[in-house]
């Protein structure tokens, strides 16, 4: 297939997608949404600092363009994807992320097809281009949640000291925002802003837990909600929660140290067959090639691969201890 035909096909695909997006956008605008909490959370994403200087008008036009684009493509968005992007603190919306994945897939398809003159290569490049953004997103979420977990005890110490000094819980959050580094300062700044826009404190804290998915944070939020409803000494409650979280962290570290031998044994037993097969393949390729010939011998590597995967799953389940 010539490059001209491929270009025409890609152009036709782009025109068709643009027409579908326009139709869906009009339908979404006519449907509308009156969810107050959803609109408040949307405003909470806009930075507090107003743009100043010569770039103010340009920045405002970019923001209007993004809002118009997100409103047009809102039908493709989902609450789950939005929460994942908030957890990673990526400066893109769910519709923009979908567009990034779509056009990277199209670019991978075109690049593989034109570079290797084969549609199979194009499909392979398209699959890789589609998977890469999700891999980066998952990695960013894991890194950010781990960093937040390590800062949580320091956050509790700051809040406890501020409450003992006589300030309210929300004022204590302002101290956390000023003193702590990201991601704790960013997450509690979002909580403070949501409360300032009208969301209840319990809902703002629930949104924080949905983004971070941390058991220690859930314990803290539960204690704060109970204290808000029934009253009591907030500093004493925070002291008890801090002690409990510290003990849980110590116990979790001890369990991980005791189960480290089982976990690394599982890693070694899983990798050893592949390393051994690779060494034998380098030393004697003809000997290893006989295992992949059509026939009954082909069942040997397939069965070995299945058993290695099952063994790794069993070892991981046995070595996993919930704390």
Secondary structure, 3 states (H helix, E strand, C coil): CCHHHHHHHHHHHHHHHHHHHHHHHHHHHHHCCCCHHHHHHHHHCCCCCCCCCCCHHHHHHHHHHHHHHHHHCHHHCCHHHHHHHHHHCCCCCHHHHHHHHHHHHHHHHHHHHHHHCCHHHHHHHHHHHHHHHHHHHHHHHHHHHHHHHHHHHHHHHHHHHHHHCCCCHHHHHHHHHHHCCCCHHHHHHHHHHHHHCCCCHHHHHHHHHHHHCCHHHHHHHHHHHHHHHHCCCHHHHHHHHHHHHHHHHHHHHHHHHHCHHHHHHHHHHHHHHHHHHHHHHHHCHHHHHHHHCCCCCHHHHHHHHHHHHHHHHHHHHHHCCCC
